[in-house]
Amino acid sequence: MKFTKYHTKGAYHWHRLTNTDGRYFRYVYLVKDWIKETNVLDVGAGDGCITKILGIKGVDDEPEAVRFAQEKGADVILASAYSLPFEDEEFDAVFMGHVLEHIKYPFIVLEEVRRVLKKNLYIVSPVPGGEDQFHYKDWDMEELKELVESAGFELVEPMFRPKRDENIHAKFRKV
């Protein structure tokens, strides 16, 4: 499935960030406060909005998204999540925000993320029930936990869903 949102909407995350009362603004700054590590890889960085705000490195497989990210000054490169161009355990943490639902083979990607990761994996995933033509699957909390743990991680904090938010937030540790 070809992800075409950046071709039709441009750098839409950056546009949504300008609404300081909006859901996306709250989401970005919640993630910024949540992730404490500094050596972090953003897998599925898209147009680089969160990547830039967190001051981290990102990858995305959509050339138009990477172009937007680089134009905005985000450290994002074109790469596949199935084959990350990094050394084993190069990053202290990995962030995957609104990514797993777009991946046809998420277990394979999680194994690759585990390879480049030293410790913590932060995942934000939409709650089931939304209609998005670019989603292969939306997971509920239990399904998400089972998927990620099957790839060699353990849940280290209770999953949470912030008030007025349609996302599941989960922190896992590599085992």
C-alpha positions in Angstrom: 0.0 0.0 0.0 1.5 3.3 -1.1 1.3 6.1 1.5 0.4 9.2 -0.3 -0.6 11.7 2.4 2.5 13.8 1.9 1.8 14.1 -1.8 -1.7 15.4 -1.2 -1.4 17.2 2.1 2.3 18.4 2.2 4.1 18.7 5.5 0.8 18.4 7.3 2.1 17.6 10.8 3.9 20.9 10.8 0.7 22.7 9.8 -1.3 20.9 12.6 1.4 21.9 15.2 0.5 25.6 14.7 -2.8 25.1 16.5 -1.6 25.3 20.1 -5.1 24.2 21.4 -5.2 21.2 19.1 -4.9 17.5 19.7 -1.6 17.2 17.7 0.1 20.0 19.6 -0.8 18.2 22.9 0.4 14.9 21.5 3.8 16.2 20.4 4.6 17.8 23.7 3.4 14.8 25.7 5.8 12.7 23.7 8.6 15.3 24.3 8.0 15.1 28.1 7.7 11.3 28.0 10.9 10.4 26.3 13.9 11.1 28.5 16.7 9.6 26.5 18.6 11.8 24.0 20.1 9.1 21.7 16.8 8.2 20.1 15.7 7.0 16.6 12.3 7.9 15.3 11.2 5.1 13.0 8.5 6.4 10.6 9.5 10.0 11.2 7.4 11.3 8.3 7.8 15.0 7.8 10.1 15.2 10.8 8.0 17.3 13.1 8.5 15.3 16.2 12.0 14.3 15.2 13.0 18.0 15.0 11.3 19.0 18.2 13.0 16.2 20.1 16.3 16.8 18.5 16.7 13.1 17.4 17.5 11.2 14.3 14.7 9.8 12.1 14.0 7.4 9.2 11.1 7.2 6.8 10.6 5.2 3.6 8.5 7.9 1.9 10.7 10.2 -0.2 8.3 13.1 -0.2 8.1 13.0 3.6 11.9 12.9 4.0 12.2 15.9 1.6 9.8 17.9 3.8 11.6 16.8 7.0 15.0 17.9 5.6 13.6 21.2 4.4 12.4 21.8 8.0 15.8 21.0 9.3 15.0 17.6 10.8 17.6 14.9 10.8 15.6 12.4 8.8 17.0 10.0 6.2 15.3 7.8 3.6 15.4 4.2 4.9 13.2 1.2 5.3 12.1 0.1 8.7 12.6 -3.5 7.5 16.4 -2.9 7.1 17.6 0.0 9.3 21.1 1.4 8.2 22.5 1.4 11.7 24.8 -0.6 13.9 23.5 -3.1 16.5 22.4 -1.3 19.7 23.3 2.1 18.3 20.3 3.9 20.0 19.3 4.1 23.6 15.7 4.3 22.6 13.4 4.1 19.6 10.2 6.0 19.1 7.4 4.7 16.8 4.5 7.2 16.7 1.6 6.2 14.5 3.8 3.7 12.6 2.9 0.1 13.4 -0.6 0.4 11.9 1.0 1.4 8.5 3.3 -1.6 8.4 2.3 -4.8 6.6 4.7 -7.0 8.6 5.1 -5.3 12.0 6.8 -8.3 13.7 9.7 -8.1 11.2 10.0 -4.3 11.8 10.0 -4.8 15.6 12.8 -7.4 15.3 14.8 -4.9 13.3 14.1 -2.1 15.8 15.2 -4.5 18.6 18.5 -5.0 16.8 19.4 -1.2 16.7 18.0 -0.6 20.2 19.9 -0.7 23.5 17.0 -0.3 25.9 13.6 1.4 25.5 10.9 1.3 22.8 8.2 4.0 22.9 5.1 3.3 20.9 2.1 5.5 20.2 -0.7 3.8 18.3 -4.3 4.9 17.5 -7.1 3.2 19.3 -9.2 0.8 17.1 -12.3 2.2 15.4 -10.9 4.9 13.2 -11.2 4.7 9.4 -7.9 5.2 7.6 -7.2 3.7 4.2 -3.5 3.5 5.0 -3.8 1.3 8.1 -3.2 -2.4 7.8 -4.4 -3.0 11.4 -5.2 -1.0 14.5 -4.4 -2.8 17.8 -6.2 -2.6 21.1 -4.0 -2.5 24.2 -3.8 -6.2 24.7 -3.1 -7.0 21.0 -0.4 -4.3 21.0 1.2 -5.7 24.1 1.2 -9.3 22.7 2.7 -8.2 19.4 5.5 -6.2 20.9 6.3 -8.7 23.6 6.5 -11.5 21.0 9.3 -9.6 19.3 11.5 -9.6 22.4 10.3 -6.7 24.6 8.5 -6.4 27.9 6.1 -3.7 29.0 7.8 -1.6 31.7 5.0 0.9 32.5 1.2 0.6 32.3 -0.1 1.6 28.9 -2.1 4.8 29.0 -4.5 6.8 26.9 -4.4 10.5 27.8 -7.6 12.4 28.3 -9.0 13.8 25.1 -6.6 11.6 23.1 -7.3 8.8 20.6 -3.9 7.1 21.1 -2.4 4.3 23.2 1.0 5.1 24.7 3.2 2.2 25.6 6.8 1.9 26.9 8.7 -1.4 26.4 12.2 -2.5 27.3 14.3 -4.8 25.2 14.8 -8.3 26.9 
